[in-house]
Amino acid sequence: MSAFHSKTDIARSAASPEGRRPAIEACVDLDAVSRNTRALTARAGTAPLMAVVEADAYGHGAVPVAATALAAGARELGVRTIAEGCALHRAGIGAPVLAFAPVQGIGDDCLDAGIRTGIAVTVESADQVAAVTAAARRGTTATVQVAVDCGRSPHRVPHWANLLRSLRAAQSEGIVHVRGIYSSTGGDTNADAVMDRHRDHFLEYLQSARAASVTFEIAHLAGAHTLRRNDLHFDLVRADLGLYGVAPTGSALEAELVPALTLSAEVALVKKIAAGDGVSYGFRWVAERDCSIALLPVGYADGIPRALGGRMSVLLGGRWRPQVGRVCMDQILVYLGTNNDVAEGDRAVLFGGTVGGTAGAQEWAHALGTTPDEILGGLRGRIEWRYVGGALGTPGA
């Protein structure tokens, strides 16, 4: 069991000082992360897997997730910023790390630290290559990867030729290691026509780089949502939300991946409501008959989107029950019906869990027209974090 969470670098117990579980808890199952990693690795075939742990592993905790994914077969790690990569290094994780954010404007100290740590930094322009080259001259050989926009072909990118010239010069000087080139296939789309266009443009970038005598060790384009197509695997497959059990709706991965995060809250109050009574701000929900309502002490201050009011359900007492009224800053209300079998102190699962089916961040995202990473990455406030599973001896375990 791990008690490490990299948001705060503070070990947190699964129980309160009184021995009770916290009022609001996010439980991360590292065994689920391990299972998902193995499933994605198998789907990637001969291409190594990069575990994307940016934004503190979408709120799951970058260090324990990274260590677990590497132990389960991932070969590399992806982060958003150099600072995130340095934090992994300080925690004792030595796998190759790519920082996706381009180096423009990050400051010399941060860039120097990333280069010394061995993090591969992203460049998108000749000016950024110049900044990395200057940093490399101050100390250690820099490793870079080039991010390209496959929404358009390279001949429509005015600065592409200048970028290639600067990369070739940096390679010739011997102080910049140009390791890779990468792009994406356009978010979570499953449309083959979009993927075909991005793949064809990516191949054009590779061809024009070879013509300019710029060589790359690896090229990568695919995320987990494109694993069904071997022509998109190239030299590396990036696994992001799939690590956490979120699969594109309708994909074969839905049956293979397990949500790693269970968000739950304790029932703080059960109250009888008379027919005609309204609840929460504005009385947007009015009881049609005498019934009972449960109050859960979790709200938008903890990352529950306010717009979900009246559009979500929770697993309580073995059944999915509708949330009613507005999502308040620190509470939500759940309809229990006329024959109440719920008591104060019972536990409700907002998403995750295994009893009676599983709801996940994907469902919330669909309801709001957003992405699961916004839901997962937005959890905050008074939530206490707990880790179960995982291999002993790894950072955070």
C-alpha positions in Angstrom: 0.0 0.0 0.0 1.2 3.5 -0.8 0.6 6.6 1.2 2.4 8.9 -1.1 0.6 11.6 -3.1 2.8 14.0 -5.1 0.4 16.9 -4.9 1.5 17.6 -1.4 4.4 15.2 -0.8 2.7 14.4 2.5 1.9 10.8 3.6 -1.8 10.5 4.3 -3.5 7.7 6.2 -6.5 5.9 5.0 -8.3 6.7 8.3 -8.9 9.7 10.4 -7.3 10.1 13.8 -10.4 8.5 15.3 -10.0 5.4 13.1 -12.8 6.3 10.7 -12.5 6.8 6.9 -12.4 10.4 5.8 -15.6 12.1 4.9 -14.4 12.4 1.2 -11.9 9.9 -0.1 -10.2 9.3 -3.4 -8.8 5.8 -3.5 -6.2 5.0 -6.2 -5.9 1.3 -7.0 -2.3 0.8 -8.3 -3.1 -2.8 -9.2 -5.6 -1.4 -11.7 -2.9 0.9 -13.1 -0.7 -2.2 -13.4 -3.4 -4.2 -15.2 -4.2 -1.3 -17.6 -0.5 -0.9 -18.4 -0.2 -4.6 -19.2 -3.3 -4.4 -21.4 -2.1 -1.4 -23.3 1.4 -2.8 -23.7 0.0 -6.0 -25.2 -2.1 -3.9 -27.6 1.0 -1.8 -28.6 2.7 -5.0 -29.9 6.4 -4.4 -30.6 6.2 -0.7 -30.0 7.3 0.3 -26.4 4.8 2.1 -24.2 5.2 5.6 -22.8 3.1 6.2 -19.6 1.8 9.7 -19.6 1.8 11.1 -16.0 1.4 14.8 -16.7 -0.7 17.0 -14.4 0.2 14.7 -11.4 -0.9 11.7 -13.4 -4.3 13.4 -14.0 -4.7 13.8 -10.3 -3.8 10.2 -9.4 -0.3 10.9 -8.2 2.6 11.0 -10.6 5.2 9.1 -8.6 3.2 6.1 -7.5 1.6 5.8 -11.0 4.9 6.2 -12.8 6.6 3.6 -10.7 3.7 1.2 -11.1 3.4 1.6 -14.8 7.2 1.1 -15.3 7.0 -2.1 -13.2 4.1 -3.3 -15.4 6.0 -2.9 -18.7 6.0 0.8 -19.6 9.4 1.9 -20.9 9.2 5.7 -20.9 7.3 8.5 -19.2 5.6 11.6 -20.5 5.0 14.8 -18.4 3.8 18.3 -19.3 6.6 20.4 -17.7 10.3 20.1 -17.0 9.5 20.6 -13.3 7.2 17.5 -13.3 10.1 15.5 -14.8 12.6 16.7 -12.3 10.2 15.7 -9.5 10.1 12.2 -10.8 13.9 12.1 -10.9 14.1 13.3 -7.3 11.8 10.5 -6.3 14.3 8.0 -7.7 12.7 7.2 -11.1 15.3 6.9 -13.8 13.3 6.0 -16.9 13.5 8.3 -20.0 11.2 11.2 -19.6 9.8 13.6 -22.2 8.4 17.0 -21.3 5.7 17.9 -23.8 5.6 21.7 -23.1 7.8 23.5 -25.5 10.8 25.3 -24.0 9.7 28.8 -25.0 9.9 31.2 -22.1 10.5 28.7 -19.3 13.7 30.4 -18.0 17.3 29.4 -18.1 17.4 27.8 -14.6 14.5 25.5 -15.3 15.9 24.5 -18.7 19.3 23.9 -17.3 17.9 21.7 -14.5 15.9 19.7 -17.0 18.9 19.2 -19.3 21.1 18.2 -16.3 18.5 15.7 -15.2 18.4 14.1 -18.7 14.8 15.0 -19.5 14.0 15.2 -23.2 12.7 18.7 -23.9 10.3 19.7 -26.6 11.2 22.2 -29.4 8.9 23.5 -32.1 11.0 26.3 -33.7 14.5 27.4 -34.5 14.5 29.9 -31.7 13.7 27.1 -29.2 16.5 25.0 -30.6 18.8 28.0 -30.1 17.8 28.3 -26.5 18.5 24.6 -25.9 21.8 24.8 -27.7 22.8 27.8 -25.5 21.9 25.8 -22.4 23.8 22.8 -23.6 26.9 25.0 -24.0 26.6 25.9 -20.4 26.9 22.3 -19.2 25.5 19.0 -20.3 24.5 17.7 -23.7 20.8 18.3 -24.2 18.2 15.8 -25.4 15.3 17.2 -27.5 12.2 15.9 -29.3 10.5 17.8 -32.0 6.7 18.4 -31.8 4.9 18.9 -35.1 1.4 19.8 -36.0 0.0 17.1 -38.2 -3.2 19.0 -38.9 -1.2 20.4 -41.8 1.6 19.2 -44.0 5.1 20.6 -43.5 5.2 22.5 -46.8 2.4 24.7 -45.3 4.5 25.5 -42.1 6.7 28.5 -42.9 9.2 27.9 -40.1 9.7 24.2 -40.7 12.8 24.6 -43.0 14.4 26.9 -40.5 13.8 24.4 -37.7 15.4 21.6 -39.7 18.5 23.8 -40.4 18.8 24.6 -36.7 18.5 20.9 -35.7 21.1 19.9 -38.2 23.5 22.5 -37.0 22.9 21.4 -33.4 23.5 17.8 -34.3 26.7 18.7 -36.1 28.0 20.6 -33.1 27.5 17.5 -31.0 25.9 19.1 -27.9 22.3 18.4 -28.7 20.9 14.9 -29.1 17.9 15.0 -31.4 16.1 12.0 -30.1 12.6 12.0 -31.5 9.8 13.6 -33.4 6.1 13.3 -32.4 2.6 14.5 -32.9 -0.9 13.3 -32.2 -3.9 12.1 -34.2 -6.3 14.8 -33.0 -7.5 14.1 -29.5 -9.9 11.2 -28.8 -11.4 11.0 -32.3 -11.9 7.5 -33.7 -12.6 8.8 -37.3 -10.3 7.0 -39.7 -10.3 9.8 -42.2 -8.8 12.2 -39.5 -6.3 9.6 -38.5 -5.3 9.0 -42.1 -4.7 12.7 -42.7 -2.6 13.0 -39.6 -0.6 9.9 -40.4 0.1 11.1 -44.0 1.3 14.5 -42.8 3.5 12.9 -40.2 5.1 10.7 -42.8 5.7 13.9 -44.8 7.5 15.5 -41.9 9.7 12.4 -41.5 10.5 12.4 -45.2 11.4 16.1 -45.3 13.6 15.7 -42.2 15.5 12.9 -43.9 16.0 15.0 -47.0 17.5 17.7 -44.8 19.9 15.1 -43.1 18.1 15.4 -39.8 17.7 12.0 -38.2 15.5 10.8 -35.3 15.9 7.7 -33.2 12.1 7.5 -32.6 8.9 8.8 -34.1 5.6 8.5 -32.3 2.1 9.5 -33.1 -0.3 7.2 -31.4 -2.2 7.4 -28.2 -4.3 4.6 -26.6 -7.3 5.5 -28.7 -5.4 4.5 -31.9 -4.1 1.2 -30.7 -6.5 -0.7 -33.0 -4.4 0.6 -36.0 -0.9 -0.9 -36.3 0.0 1.7 -39.0 -0.1 4.4 -36.3 2.2 2.7 -33.8 5.6 3.8 -35.3 8.4 3.5 -32.7 6.4 4.3 -29.5 2.9 4.4 -28.2 1.8 6.9 -25.7 -0.7 5.8 -23.0 -2.5 8.6 -21.2 -6.1 8.2 -19.9 -6.0 4.5 -20.7 -3.6 4.0 -17.8 -6.3 5.2 -15.5 -9.0 3.1 -16.9 -10.6 5.6 -19.3 -11.2 4.3 -22.8 -12.9 6.0 -25.8 -16.6 5.2 -25.8 -17.3 2.2 -28.1 -13.7 1.0 -28.3 -12.6 -2.5 -27.6 -10.5 -1.1 -24.7 -13.6 -0.4 -22.7 -13.8 -4.1 -21.8 -10.1 -4.4 -20.9 -9.4 -1.3 -18.8 -10.3 -0.8 -15.1 -10.9 2.6 -13.5 -8.1 3.2 -11.1 -9.8 5.9 -9.0 -12.8 5.5 -6.8 -14.2 8.8 -5.3 -16.5 8.3 -2.4 -18.2 10.3 0.4 -19.9 9.5 3.7 -23.6 10.2 4.1 -23.6 13.1 6.6 -27.4 13.4 7.0 -30.6 11.6 6.0 -33.7 13.8 6.0 -37.3 13.3 5.3 -38.8 15.6 2.7 -42.6 16.3 2.2 -44.3 16.4 -1.1 -44.0 19.8 -2.6 -40.8 20.7 -0.7 -37.9 22.0 -2.7 -34.2 21.4 -2.0 -30.9 23.3 -2.5 -30.5 26.7 -3.9 -33.3 28.0 -6.1 -35.5 24.9 -5.3 -34.7 23.5 -8.8 -35.9 20.1 -7.6 -39.2 19.7 -5.8 -40.4 16.4 -4.3 -43.4 14.9 -6.0 -44.2 12.8 -3.0 -43.0 12.3 0.6 -39.5 10.9 0.4 -36.0 10.9 2.0 -32.9 12.8 0.9 -29.2 12.0 1.8 -26.6 14.8 2.1 -23.1 14.1 1.0 -20.4 16.6 2.2 -18.7 17.1 -1.2 -19.3 19.9 -3.7 -17.7 22.1 -6.3 -15.0 23.2 -3.8 -13.8 19.6 -4.0 -13.9 19.5 -7.8 -17.5 18.2 -8.4 -18.5 20.3 -11.4 -21.4 22.7 -10.5 -23.0 22.0 -13.9 -23.5 18.4 -13.0 -26.4 19.3 -10.7 -29.3 17.0 -11.4 -27.3 15.1 -14.1 -25.4 12.5 -12.1 -26.0 9.5 -9.9 -24.2 7.9 -7.0 -23.8 4.3 -5.9 -25.4 4.1 -2.5 -26.8 1.1 -0.7 -26.0 -1.1 -3.7 -28.1 1.0 -6.1 -27.5 3.9 -8.3 -29.5 6.9 -7.0 -30.0 10.3 -8.7 -28.4 13.4 -7.3 -31.0 16.2 -7.1 -30.8 20.0 -6.9 -27.8 22.1 -7.4 -24.2 21.1 -6.6 -23.3 23.4 -3.8 -19.8 24.4 -2.6 -19.6 21.7 0.0 -22.5 19.4 -0.5 -24.8 17.5 -2.8 -28.2 15.9 -2.2 -29.2 12.4 -3.3 -32.8 11.1 -3.7 -33.5 8.0 -1.7 -37.1 7.4 -2.6 -40.0 6.5 -0.3 -38.7 3.3 1.2 -35.4 4.5 2.6 -32.7 1.9 3.5 -29.8 4.3 3.8 -28.4 5.6 7.2 -26.0 8.3 8.2 -22.4 7.0 8.0 -23.1 4.9 4.9 -20.7 5.4 2.0 -21.6 6.6 -1.5 -19.5 6.1 -4.5 -19.5 9.1 -6.9 -17.5 7.3 -9.6 -15.4 4.1 -9.7 -16.3 1.1 -7.6 -17.3 -2.3 -8.6 -20.8 -3.0 -7.1 -23.7 -2.7 -9.4 -21.7 -1.4 -12.3 -19.1 1.2 -12.7 -19.5 4.9 -13.5 -16.4 6.8 -14.4 -15.1 10.2 -15.2 -16.1 9.4 -18.8 -19.8 9.6 -17.9 -19.4 13.0 -16.2 -17.4 14.3 -19.1 -20.1 13.2 -21.6 -22.8 14.9 -19.5 -20.8 18.2 -19.6 -19.4 18.0 -23.1 -15.8 18.0 -21.8 -13.0 15.5 -21.4 -12.3 13.0 -18.6 -8.9 14.5 -17.9 -10.6 17.8 -16.9 -12.8 15.8 -14.4 -9.9 13.8 -13.0 -7.5 16.6 -12.9 -10.0 18.9 -11.2 -10.4 17.0 -7.9 -9.2 19.1 -5.0 -10.3 20.6 -1.7 -10.9 18.4 1.3 -10.5 15.1 -0.5 -8.2 12.7 1.3 -6.1 10.3 -0.9 -5.4 6.7 -0.3 -3.4 4.1 -2.3 -3.9 0.4 -2.4 -2.0 -2.3 -4.3 1.3 -1.7 -6.1 4.6 -3.3 -5.7 6.6 -2.8 -2.6 10.0 -1.2 -3.0 9.0 1.3 -5.6 8.8 5.1 -4.9 5.6 5.8 -3.1 4.9 2.2 -2.2 
